[in-house]
Amino acid sequence: MSRFWSQRTRELDPYVPGEQPKDSQYIKLNTNENPYPPSAQVLQAIQQASNGDLRLYSDPNADELKQTIADYYAVEKNNVFVGNSSDEVLAHTFVALLKHDKPLLFPDISYSFYPVYCRLFGIDYQMIPLSEHFDIRLEDYAIPNGGIIFPNPNAPTGKALDLPTIEAFLQQHPDSVIVIDEAYVDFGADTAIALVKQYNNLLVTQTFSKSRSLAGLRVGFAVGDAELIAGLERVKNSFHPYALSREAIAGASASIKDTESFESNRQKIIKTRERITPLLEQLGFSVIPSSANFVFAKPPAGYTAEQLYQQLKQQNILVRYFNAPRIDEYLRITIGTDDEMDALLQTLRTIQT
Ligand SMILES: Cc1ncc(COP(=O)(O)O)c(C=O)c1O
């Protein structure tokens, strides 16, 4: 702690990202990255953008990318906001749309960045406990609030709500902005983007980091009513006008256009998830049925999640363990390639014998 730190800085409790080892000896199943590389088309677009024009600033409005996303989701360009990762899009959302007199509501078990942003931006919040079976229940949110945010599918549980339930949230809270963080939606849930035209209090955020294999490019976006988007633009243009690099705009646009690779990639991951879930259960794990590119699994009796995390790490397999109330008995395991998941299962068998 330095005496030069502001009071706000002293009070922060920063987000701790999953480990990113510098060597590649690990099978990385800890940060929900995609095990498959971006397609040749996407890589080519990024490489082509790496030219002498880099001396010039990128398009501050990222029009090419916004239009591509708008066409893909059948909305207008002014319904689309883009940012340098969905974490950044979320940060702007907290400032622009979720800071009000009444508390922001989100689940107690959810993306752990939400309370971090609340502290950073001085937003009052209330965490609503998930049910015993880790469900988000509409009735628990029927209290005065300055906004609601949750991931769908939720993280780290992998559980998804259906669209009628999302719509019930929107109808129950016509005077609050409801943010649906769809970081994992492509792996098994329905996007709420189609509801944006009907509900001016809905903002949907997505990322290119998971289903589009571009965690390293740092691109995210939001879709919502044009006035919500205009609010996000005001904050972004007060913070970082050239949020996306030339490479990011080109690569992300190419990714949206390359529907074939996107489809086959996400289907592969879903298939692997469905294959390994019963195999983990055979090893004694309780696995929550997942709609995401990870599973949340409770180790068999006789093993604590923390021990197992350590033992797997010693065998060069990284999974995610959260030392936090209610979830410290679980491991979050990202779905890797079939070979990586077979290596995990084999290692778990040797640990158990
Ligand atoms: C629920 C959720 N939202 C948002 C993000 C942020 O993704 P990114 O900043 O890579 O776009 C993550 C990343 O793990 C996440 O789990």
The ligand as an SDF file (V2000), in Angstrom:
LIG
                    3D

 16 16  0  0  0  0  0  0  0  0999 V2000
  -19.6580  -14.5870  -17.4730 C   0  0  0  0  0  0  0  0  0  0  0  0
  -18.5110  -13.9150  -18.1460 C   0  0  0  0  0  0  0  0  0  0  0  0
  -18.7030  -12.7070  -18.6940 N   0  0  0  0  0  0  0  0  0  0  0  0
  -17.7100  -12.0460  -19.3130 C   0  0  0  0  0  0  0  0  0  0  0  0
  -16.4400  -12.5960  -19.4190 C   0  0  0  0  0  0  0  0  0  0  0  0
  -15.3550  -11.7770  -20.0490 C   0  0  0  0  0  0  0  0  0  0  0  0
  -14.9410  -12.2080  -21.2800 O   0  0  0  0  0  0  0  0  0  0  0  0
  -13.9500  -11.3260  -22.1490 P   0  0  0  0  0  0  0  0  0  0  0  0
  -13.5020  -10.1690  -21.3150 O   0  0  0  0  0  0  0  0  0  0  0  0
  -12.8310  -12.2270  -22.5070 O   0  0  0  0  0  0  0  0  0  0  0  0
  -14.7330  -10.8680  -23.3330 O   0  0  0  0  0  0  0  0  0  0  0  0
  -16.1920  -13.8550  -18.8660 C   0  0  0  0  0  0  0  0  0  0  0  0
  -14.8420  -14.4250  -18.9610 C   0  0  0  0  0  0  0  0  0  0  0  0
  -14.4870  -15.4180  -18.4140 O   0  0  0  0  0  0  0  0  0  0  0  0
  -17.2490  -14.5130  -18.2160 C   0  0  0  0  0  0  0  0  0  0  0  0
  -17.0450  -15.7080  -17.6430 O   0  0  0  0  0  0  0  0  0  0  0  0
  1  2  1  0
  2  3  1  0
  2 15  2  0
  3  4  2  0
  4  5  1  0
  5  6  1  0
  5 12  2  0
  6  7  1  0
  7  8  1  0
  8  9  2  0
  8 10  1  0
  8 11  1  0
 12 13  1  0
 12 15  1  0
 13 14  2  0
 15 16  1  0
M  END
$$$$
